[in-house]
Amino acid sequence: MIIKIIIIGLLAFMIYNLFRALFLMNKNDPNQPSMSKFIGRRVMTSVVIVILLLVGILTGVITPNPRPF
Protein backbone atom coordinates (compact mmCIF):
# COMPACT_ATOMS: atom_id res chain seq x y z
CA MET A 1 0.00 0.00 0.00
CA ILE A 2 2.81 2.41 0.84
CA ILE A 3 4.45 1.91 -2.54
CA LYS A 4 1.23 2.95 -4.28
CA ILE A 5 1.06 6.13 -2.20
CA ILE A 6 4.69 6.92 -3.08
CA ILE A 7 3.97 6.41 -6.79
CA ILE A 8 0.93 8.70 -6.65
CA GLY A 9 2.99 11.34 -4.86
CA LEU A 10 5.73 11.10 -7.48
CA LEU A 11 3.16 11.42 -10.28
CA ALA A 12 1.75 14.55 -8.64
CA PHE A 13 5.29 15.96 -8.32
CA MET A 14 5.91 15.22 -11.99
CA ILE A 15 2.73 17.04 -13.05
CA TYR A 16 3.66 19.99 -10.81
CA ASN A 17 7.05 20.29 -12.50
CA LEU A 18 5.45 20.05 -15.93
CA PHE A 19 3.10 22.95 -15.25
CA ARG A 20 5.85 24.93 -13.56
CA ALA A 21 7.95 24.65 -16.74
CA LEU A 22 4.91 25.67 -18.79
CA PHE A 23 4.45 28.87 -16.81
CA LEU A 24 8.16 29.69 -17.06
CA MET A 25 8.05 29.14 -20.80
CA ASN A 26 5.15 31.56 -21.14
CA LYS A 27 6.65 34.27 -18.90
CA ASN A 28 10.18 34.22 -20.37
CA ASP A 29 11.63 36.04 -17.32
CA PRO A 30 15.46 35.97 -17.18
CA ASN A 31 15.44 36.21 -13.36
CA GLN A 32 13.57 32.91 -12.96
CA PRO A 33 15.30 29.49 -13.09
CA SER A 34 15.49 27.90 -16.50
CA MET A 35 12.73 25.71 -17.87
CA SER A 36 15.13 22.81 -18.37
CA LYS A 37 15.56 22.51 -14.59
CA PHE A 38 11.91 21.58 -14.16
CA ILE A 39 11.84 19.38 -17.26
CA GLY A 40 14.91 17.55 -15.93
CA ARG A 41 13.16 16.99 -12.61
CA ARG A 42 10.18 15.59 -14.49
CA VAL A 43 12.36 13.15 -16.43
CA MET A 44 14.18 12.01 -13.31
CA THR A 45 10.87 11.52 -11.51
CA SER A 46 9.60 9.30 -14.33
CA VAL A 47 12.79 7.24 -14.19
CA VAL A 48 12.32 6.77 -10.43
CA ILE A 49 8.68 5.75 -10.96
CA VAL A 50 9.63 3.12 -13.57
CA ILE A 51 12.40 1.72 -11.38
CA LEU A 52 10.08 1.65 -8.36
CA LEU A 53 7.42 -0.18 -10.36
CA LEU A 54 9.93 -2.73 -11.64
CA VAL A 55 11.34 -3.37 -8.17
CA GLY A 56 7.82 -3.66 -6.76
CA ILE A 57 6.79 -6.18 -9.39
CA LEU A 58 9.98 -8.23 -9.07
CA THR A 59 9.77 -8.41 -5.27
CA GLY A 60 6.06 -9.24 -5.32
CA VAL A 61 4.86 -6.11 -3.53
CA ILE A 62 2.85 -5.12 -6.59
CA THR A 63 1.01 -7.85 -8.47
CA PRO A 64 0.19 -7.08 -12.09
CA ASN A 65 -3.12 -8.11 -13.59
CA PRO A 66 -2.52 -11.54 -15.20
CA ARG A 67 -5.40 -11.17 -17.67
CA PRO A 68 -5.87 -7.69 -19.05
CA PHE A 69 -9.28 -8.46 -20.56
Biopython code that builds the backbone (N, CA, C, O; Angstrom):
import numpy as np
from Bio.PDB.StructureBuilder import StructureBuilder

atoms = [
    (1, "MET", "N", (0.819, -1.187, 0.000)),
    (1, "MET", "CA", (0.000, 0.000, 0.000)),
    (1, "MET", "C", (0.868, 1.258, 0.000)),
    (1, "MET", "O", (0.541, 2.243, -0.663)),
    (2, "ILE", "N", (1.958, 1.223, 0.734)),
    (2, "ILE", "CA", (2.811, 2.408, 0.838)),
    (2, "ILE", "C", (3.486, 2.725, -0.493)),
    (2, "ILE", "O", (3.722, 3.888, -0.820)),
    (3, "ILE", "N", (3.795, 1.675, -1.256)),
    (3, "ILE", "CA", (4.455, 1.908, -2.543)),
    (3, "ILE", "C", (3.502, 2.595, -3.518)),
    (3, "ILE", "O", (3.935, 3.389, -4.353)),
    (4, "LYS", "N", (2.210, 2.294, -3.417)),
    (4, "LYS", "CA", (1.230, 2.950, -4.285)),
    (4, "LYS", "C", (1.083, 4.426, -3.921)),
    (4, "LYS", "O", (0.927, 5.271, -4.802)),
    (5, "ILE", "N", (1.132, 4.734, -2.644)),
    (5, "ILE", "CA", (1.057, 6.133, -2.204)),
    (5, "ILE", "C", (2.285, 6.897, -2.671)),
    (5, "ILE", "O", (2.174, 8.051, -3.085)),
    (6, "ILE", "N", (3.454, 6.273, -2.609)),
    (6, "ILE", "CA", (4.686, 6.918, -3.080)),
    (6, "ILE", "C", (4.601, 7.184, -4.580)),
    (6, "ILE", "O", (5.005, 8.252, -5.042)),
    (7, "ILE", "N", (4.083, 6.234, -5.339)),
    (7, "ILE", "CA", (3.965, 6.405, -6.794)),
    (7, "ILE", "C", (2.996, 7.531, -7.129)),
    (7, "ILE", "O", (3.260, 8.322, -8.034)),
    (8, "ILE", "N", (1.881, 7.614, -6.414)),
    (8, "ILE", "CA", (0.926, 8.699, -6.649)),
    (8, "ILE", "C", (1.541, 10.043, -6.311)),
    (8, "ILE", "O", (1.324, 11.021, -7.026)),
    (9, "GLY", "N", (2.306, 10.106, -5.227)),
    (9, "GLY", "CA", (2.992, 11.340, -4.865)),
    (9, "GLY", "C", (4.018, 11.761, -5.914)),
    (9, "GLY", "O", (4.138, 12.944, -6.234)),
    (10, "LEU", "N", (4.749, 10.799, -6.441)),
    (10, "LEU", "CA", (5.726, 11.103, -7.483)),
    (10, "LEU", "C", (5.052, 11.558, -8.776)),
    (10, "LEU", "O", (5.573, 12.428, -9.473)),
    (11, "LEU", "N", (3.900, 10.976, -9.098)),
    (11, "LEU", "CA", (3.157, 11.420, -10.281)),
    (11, "LEU", "C", (2.656, 12.854, -10.107)),
    (11, "LEU", "O", (2.691, 13.646, -11.048)),
    (12, "ALA", "N", (2.192, 13.183, -8.906)),
    (12, "ALA", "CA", (1.746, 14.554, -8.640)),
    (12, "ALA", "C", (2.924, 15.523, -8.733)),
    (12, "ALA", "O", (2.776, 16.628, -9.255)),
    (13, "PHE", "N", (4.095, 15.116, -8.231)),
    (13, "PHE", "CA", (5.290, 15.957, -8.321)),
    (13, "PHE", "C", (5.712, 16.157, -9.775)),
    (13, "PHE", "O", (6.175, 17.234, -10.149)),
    (14, "MET", "N", (5.551, 15.124, -10.585)),
    (14, "MET", "CA", (5.907, 15.217, -11.994)),
    (14, "MET", "C", (4.965, 16.186, -12.722)),
    (14, "MET", "O", (5.418, 16.980, -13.546)),
    (15, "ILE", "N", (3.688, 16.130, -12.431)),
    (15, "ILE", "CA", (2.730, 17.043, -13.052)),
    (15, "ILE", "C", (2.981, 18.472, -12.592)),
    (15, "ILE", "O", (2.856, 19.406, -13.384)),
    (16, "TYR", "N", (3.331, 18.656, -11.323)),
    (16, "TYR", "CA", (3.659, 19.988, -10.810)),
    (16, "TYR", "C", (4.841, 20.589, -11.573)),
    (16, "TYR", "O", (4.797, 21.754, -11.967)),
    (17, "ASN", "N", (5.887, 19.806, -11.779)),
    (17, "ASN", "CA", (7.053, 20.295, -12.505)),
    (17, "ASN", "C", (6.737, 20.590, -13.963)),
    (17, "ASN", "O", (7.300, 21.516, -14.547)),
    (18, "LEU", "N", (5.846, 19.816, -14.549)),
    (18, "LEU", "CA", (5.451, 20.051, -15.928)),
    (18, "LEU", "C", (4.740, 21.396, -16.064)),
    (18, "LEU", "O", (5.046, 22.166, -16.974)),
    (19, "PHE", "N", (3.803, 21.682, -15.177)),
    (19, "PHE", "CA", (3.100, 22.952, -15.245)),
    (19, "PHE", "C", (3.989, 24.122, -14.839)),
    (19, "PHE", "O", (3.827, 25.234, -15.341)),
    (20, "ARG", "N", (4.909, 23.875, -13.947)),
    (20, "ARG", "CA", (5.853, 24.927, -13.560)),
    (20, "ARG", "C", (6.724, 25.334, -14.752)),
    (20, "ARG", "O", (6.983, 26.520, -14.958)),
    (21, "ALA", "N", (7.171, 24.361, -15.528)),
    (21, "ALA", "CA", (7.947, 24.647, -16.738)),
    (21, "ALA", "C", (7.094, 25.358, -17.772)),
    (21, "ALA", "O", (7.591, 26.224, -18.492)),
    (22, "LEU", "N", (5.816, 25.007, -17.857)),
    (22, "LEU", "CA", (4.909, 25.670, -18.794)),
    (22, "LEU", "C", (4.769, 27.154, -18.458)),
    (22, "LEU", "O", (4.825, 27.999, -19.352)),
    (23, "PHE", "N", (4.591, 27.472, -17.195)),
    (23, "PHE", "CA", (4.450, 28.867, -16.806)),
    (23, "PHE", "C", (5.744, 29.646, -17.032)),
    (23, "PHE", "O", (5.702, 30.815, -17.417)),
    (24, "LEU", "N", (6.888, 29.013, -16.798)),
    (24, "LEU", "CA", (8.163, 29.688, -17.057)),
    (24, "LEU", "C", (8.373, 29.920, -18.541)),
    (24, "LEU", "O", (8.947, 30.935, -18.936)),
    (25, "MET", "N", (7.916, 28.992, -19.364)),
    (25, "MET", "CA", (8.053, 29.138, -20.805)),
    (25, "MET", "C", (7.200, 30.310, -21.297)),
    (25, "MET", "O", (7.612, 31.044, -22.195)),
    (26, "ASN", "N", (6.031, 30.484, -20.719)),
    (26, "ASN", "CA", (5.153, 31.565, -21.145)),
    (26, "ASN", "C", (5.607, 32.931, -20.646)),
    (26, "ASN", "O", (5.409, 33.932, -21.334)),
    (27, "LYS", "N", (6.215, 32.991, -19.456)),
    (27, "LYS", "CA", (6.653, 34.272, -18.904)),
    (27, "LYS", "C", (7.933, 34.776, -19.563)),
    (27, "LYS", "O", (8.050, 35.962, -19.872)),
    (28, "ASN", "N", (8.885, 33.882, -19.776)),
    (28, "ASN", "CA", (10.179, 34.223, -20.368)),
    (28, "ASN", "C", (10.903, 35.294, -19.551)),
    (28, "ASN", "O", (11.401, 36.272, -20.108)),
    (29, "ASP", "N", (10.960, 35.109, -18.235)),
    (29, "ASP", "CA", (11.626, 36.037, -17.321)),
    (29, "ASP", "C", (13.058, 35.559, -17.081)),
    (29, "ASP", "O", (13.259, 34.425, -16.646)),
    (30, "PRO", "N", (14.070, 36.413, -17.358)),
    (30, "PRO", "CA", (15.456, 35.967, -17.175)),
    (30, "PRO", "C", (15.858, 35.793, -15.711)),
    (30, "PRO", "O", (16.871, 35.150, -15.435)),
    (31, "ASN", "N", (15.100, 36.342, -14.772)),
    (31, "ASN", "CA", (15.437, 36.214, -13.356)),
    (31, "ASN", "C", (14.971, 34.886, -12.758)),
    (31, "ASN", "O", (15.431, 34.498, -11.684)),
    (32, "GLN", "N", (14.079, 34.200, -13.431)),
    (32, "GLN", "CA", (13.568, 32.912, -12.959)),
    (32, "GLN", "C", (14.528, 31.786, -13.364)),
    (32, "GLN", "O", (15.316, 31.952, -14.295)),
    (33, "PRO", "N", (14.464, 30.637, -12.667)),
    (33, "PRO", "CA", (15.299, 29.494, -13.089)),
    (33, "PRO", "C", (14.877, 28.999, -14.471)),
    (33, "PRO", "O", (13.752, 29.235, -14.912)),
    (34, "SER", "N", (15.775, 28.324, -15.129)),
    (34, "SER", "CA", (15.490, 27.900, -16.499)),
    (34, "SER", "C", (14.438, 26.793, -16.539)),
    (34, "SER", "O", (14.238, 26.060, -15.570)),
    (35, "MET", "N", (13.780, 26.698, -17.677)),
    (35, "MET", "CA", (12.730, 25.709, -17.866)),
    (35, "MET", "C", (13.313, 24.295, -17.848)),
    (35, "MET", "O", (12.641, 23.354, -17.424)),
    (36, "SER", "N", (14.532, 24.142, -18.296)),
    (36, "SER", "CA", (15.132, 22.812, -18.366)),
    (36, "SER", "C", (15.339, 22.199, -16.977)),
    (36, "SER", "O", (15.405, 20.977, -16.844)),
    (37, "LYS", "N", (15.438, 23.024, -15.963)),
    (37, "LYS", "CA", (15.565, 22.510, -14.593)),
    (37, "LYS", "C", (14.316, 21.715, -14.207)),
    (37, "LYS", "O", (14.419, 20.629, -13.637)),
    (38, "PHE", "N", (13.155, 22.250, -14.514)),
    (38, "PHE", "CA", (11.910, 21.580, -14.159)),
    (38, "PHE", "C", (11.627, 20.397, -15.079)),
    (38, "PHE", "O", (11.073, 19.389, -14.640)),
    (39, "ILE", "N", (12.003, 20.513, -16.346)),
    (39, "ILE", "CA", (11.838, 19.380, -17.260)),
    (39, "ILE", "C", (12.774, 18.242, -16.853)),
    (39, "ILE", "O", (12.398, 17.073, -16.943)),
    (40, "GLY", "N", (13.978, 18.566, -16.410)),
    (40, "GLY", "CA", (14.912, 17.550, -15.928)),
    (40, "GLY", "C", (14.389, 16.838, -14.693)),
    (40, "GLY", "O", (14.539, 15.625, -14.552)),
    (41, "ARG", "N", (13.767, 17.611, -13.792)),
    (41, "ARG", "CA", (13.163, 16.991, -12.611)),
    (41, "ARG", "C", (12.044, 16.035, -13.015)),
    (41, "ARG", "O", (11.883, 14.966, -12.427)),
    (42, "ARG", "N", (11.280, 16.431, -14.017)),
    (42, "ARG", "CA", (10.180, 15.586, -14.493)),
    (42, "ARG", "C", (10.709, 14.276, -15.065)),
    (42, "ARG", "O", (10.149, 13.210, -14.806)),
    (43, "VAL", "N", (11.780, 14.353, -15.837)),
    (43, "VAL", "CA", (12.356, 13.147, -16.431)),
    (43, "VAL", "C", (12.930, 12.233, -15.345)),
    (43, "VAL", "O", (12.749, 11.016, -15.389)),
    (44, "MET", "N", (13.616, 12.824, -14.385)),
    (44, "MET", "CA", (14.180, 12.011, -13.308)),
    (44, "MET", "C", (13.081, 11.368, -12.457)),
    (44, "MET", "O", (13.235, 10.240, -11.990)),
    (45, "THR", "N", (11.981, 12.082, -12.260)),
    (45, "THR", "CA", (10.869, 11.515, -11.514)),
    (45, "THR", "C", (10.269, 10.331, -12.256)),
    (45, "THR", "O", (9.919, 9.326, -11.636)),
    (46, "SER", "N", (10.143, 10.436, -13.584)),
    (46, "SER", "CA", (9.599, 9.303, -14.330)),
    (46, "SER", "C", (10.544, 8.111, -14.296)),
    (46, "SER", "O", (10.085, 6.969, -14.271)),
    (47, "VAL", "N", (11.826, 8.343, -14.294)),
    (47, "VAL", "CA", (12.787, 7.236, -14.186)),
    (47, "VAL", "C", (12.643, 6.551, -12.826)),
    (47, "VAL", "O", (12.670, 5.323, -12.738)),
    (48, "VAL", "N", (12.491, 7.344, -11.774)),
    (48, "VAL", "CA", (12.324, 6.774, -10.432)),
    (48, "VAL", "C", (11.025, 5.972, -10.351)),
    (48, "VAL", "O", (10.992, 4.912, -9.726)),
    (49, "ILE", "N", (9.961, 6.467, -10.975)),
    (49, "ILE", "CA", (8.685, 5.746, -10.961)),
    (49, "ILE", "C", (8.818, 4.405, -11.672)),
    (49, "ILE", "O", (8.333, 3.392, -11.167)),
    (50, "VAL", "N", (9.461, 4.379, -12.828)),
    (50, "VAL", "CA", (9.629, 3.123, -13.574)),
    (50, "VAL", "C", (10.473, 2.128, -12.772)),
    (50, "VAL", "O", (10.140, 0.946, -12.697)),
    (51, "ILE", "N", (11.552, 2.604, -12.182)),
    (51, "ILE", "CA", (12.403, 1.716, -11.375)),
    (51, "ILE", "C", (11.640, 1.195, -10.167)),
    (51, "ILE", "O", (11.751, 0.017, -9.824)),
    (52, "LEU", "N", (10.865, 2.062, -9.517)),
    (52, "LEU", "CA", (10.079, 1.654, -8.360)),
    (52, "LEU", "C", (9.018, 0.618, -8.741)),
    (52, "LEU", "O", (8.778, -0.331, -7.995)),
    (53, "LEU", "N", (8.394, 0.800, -9.890)),
    (53, "LEU", "CA", (7.420, -0.185, -10.361)),
    (53, "LEU", "C", (8.081, -1.524, -10.666)),
    (53, "LEU", "O", (7.552, -2.577, -10.309)),
    (54, "LEU", "N", (9.231, -1.483, -11.324)),
    (54, "LEU", "CA", (9.933, -2.733, -11.640)),
    (54, "LEU", "C", (10.371, -3.465, -10.382)),
    (54, "LEU", "O", (10.215, -4.683, -10.288)),
    (55, "VAL", "N", (10.912, -2.743, -9.421)),
    (55, "VAL", "CA", (11.344, -3.371, -8.171)),
    (55, "VAL", "C", (10.132, -3.925, -7.421)),
    (55, "VAL", "O", (10.197, -5.013, -6.850)),
    (56, "GLY", "N", (9.030, -3.178, -7.425)),
    (56, "GLY", "CA", (7.823, -3.660, -6.756)),
    (56, "GLY", "C", (7.260, -4.911, -7.385)),
    (56, "GLY", "O", (6.798, -5.808, -6.680)),
    (57, "ILE", "N", (7.292, -4.984, -8.709)),
    (57, "ILE", "CA", (6.788, -6.178, -9.394)),
    (57, "ILE", "C", (7.724, -7.359, -9.180)),
    (57, "ILE", "O", (7.261, -8.478, -8.958)),
    (58, "LEU", "N", (9.025, -7.131, -9.243)),
    (58, "LEU", "CA", (9.984, -8.231, -9.074)),
    (58, "LEU", "C", (9.995, -8.784, -7.654)),
    (58, "LEU", "O", (10.204, -9.982, -7.462)),
    (59, "THR", "N", (9.771, -7.929, -6.654)),
    (59, "THR", "CA", (9.770, -8.410, -5.271)),
    (59, "THR", "C", (8.416, -8.960, -4.844)),
    (59, "THR", "O", (8.311, -9.598, -3.797)),
    (60, "GLY", "N", (7.379, -8.720, -5.643)),
    (60, "GLY", "CA", (6.063, -9.240, -5.319)),
    (60, "GLY", "C", (5.199, -8.296, -4.512)),
    (60, "GLY", "O", (4.101, -8.674, -4.103)),
    (61, "VAL", "N", (5.659, -7.077, -4.270)),
    (61, "VAL", "CA", (4.862, -6.111, -3.527)),
    (61, "VAL", "C", (3.672, -5.655, -4.368)),
    (61, "VAL", "O", (2.571, -5.468, -3.850)),
    (62, "ILE", "N", (3.901, -5.478, -5.660)),
    (62, "ILE", "CA", (2.852, -5.123, -6.595)),
    (62, "ILE", "C", (2.601, -6.329, -7.488)),
    (62, "ILE", "O", (3.531, -6.892, -8.066)),
    (63, "THR", "N", (1.343, -6.717, -7.595)),
    (63, "THR", "CA", (1.014, -7.854, -8.471)),
    (63, "THR", "C", (0.292, -7.318, -9.702)),
    (63, "THR", "O", (-0.771, -6.710, -9.578)),
    (64, "PRO", "N", (0.851, -7.535, -10.875)),
    (64, "PRO", "CA", (0.188, -7.077, -12.087)),
    (64, "PRO", "C", (-1.040, -7.940, -12.397)),
    (64, "PRO", "O", (-1.159, -9.070, -11.924)),
    (65, "ASN", "N", (-1.932, -7.390, -13.187)),
    (65, "ASN", "CA", (-3.124, -8.113, -13.585)),
    (65, "ASN", "C", (-2.722, -9.204, -14.584)),
    (65, "ASN", "O", (-2.181, -8.881, -15.642)),
    (66, "PRO", "N", (-2.967, -10.476, -14.283)),
    (66, "PRO", "CA", (-2.516, -11.536, -15.198)),
    (66, "PRO", "C", (-3.313, -11.589, -16.500)),
    (66, "PRO", "O", (-2.784, -12.011, -17.529)),
    (67, "ARG", "N", (-4.571, -11.170, -16.469)),
    (67, "ARG", "CA", (-5.401, -11.173, -17.670)),
    (67, "ARG", "C", (-5.942, -9.771, -17.873)),
    (67, "ARG", "O", (-6.807, -9.328, -17.118)),
    (68, "PRO", "N", (-5.453, -9.072, -18.870)),
    (68, "PRO", "CA", (-5.873, -7.688, -19.051)),
    (68, "PRO", "C", (-7.291, -7.526, -19.585)),
    (68, "PRO", "O", (-7.810, -6.410, -19.590)),
    (69, "PHE", "N", (-7.920, -8.582, -20.026)),
    (69, "PHE", "CA", (-9.281, -8.463, -20.559)),
    (69, "PHE", "C", (-10.262, -9.262, -19.741)),
    (69, "PHE", "O", (-11.454, -9.277, -20.048)),
]
sb = StructureBuilder()
sb.init_structure("model")
sb.init_model(0)
sb.init_chain("A")
sb.init_seg("    ")
for serial, (resi, resn, name, xyz) in enumerate(atoms, 1):
    if name == "N":
        sb.init_residue(resn, " ", resi, " ")
    sb.init_atom(name, np.array(xyz, "f"), 0.0, 1.0, " ", f" {name:<3s}", serial, name[0])
structure = sb.get_structure()
